[in-house]
């Protein structure tokens, strides 16, 4: 069996014809649980994926739950974009908010939301995320933090992220700033900090060194967040 044309049309409408993972256009509708494993031809088992994300996620049973979550989140985002927008002269967006972690628990955590604009570079994105993290530490000390990051544009000709946004997610966030969070939802995927969240207050500013002017005395610490004056 295969998906009916009516179901395909419904899925494409829900996803706006974009990949549910990377939001890239030109996609195909795939089974989350493959037909070879008796996956059914239902709406709940269908997802719009580009070829790259299908190769990355499609053959991994452990990622099926994550696929459904990303799909449902994308459906919600598409639906929000369809709503009429109210133009306001002034608008304040609350980027740091204390929320319940899930419907099944009363545990409170700090949600930090941030979108990197298409005209912003690595330096600006790092400074913004660093400042937001510090503000969250001050406003809600010792509360577990979750980062929600979105990136506008910054794609290369193959549909992947450009160098700045790859470095931001993989190097800066995953290997450095994640220690100050319990988990992070990035365009590259959902990651968790398996260790105790660090709550030491970050300094007011961060300095990012380029490889050509990186101080020799800090070489052994390259790739880590450092405290102090430089």
Number of C-alpha atoms within 10 A of each C-alpha: 6 11 17 12 9 8 15 20 13 13 19 17 14 21 23 17 19 21 26 26 25 19 19 18 16 12 20 16 19 20 22 25 18 16 13 7 7 8 13 18 19 13 14 12 16 22 27 28 29 22 14 17 17 21 11 10 17 19 13 12 13 9 14 17 11 15 20 18 14 21 21 17 14 21 17 13 13 16 14 11 9 8 8 7 8 6 7 7 5 5 7 6 6 8 13 20 15 16 14 14 16 10 7 7 8 10 12 14 19 24 21 22 18 16 14 20 14 11 9 15 15 17 14 13 19 20 15 16 20 18 17 18 22 21 17 22 20 12 14 16 15 16 19 23 28 23 25 16 17 15 17 11 15 19 17 10 7 8 15 15 19 14 13 15 22 18 14 17 21 13 14 18 21 18 14 14 19 22 18 23 25 21 20 22 16 17 18 15 13 13 14 14 14 11 9 11 17 15 16 11 15 19 13 9 13 19 12 12 12 8 8 6 7 12 12 9 8 12 9 8 10 14 12 13 14 14 10 7 8 9
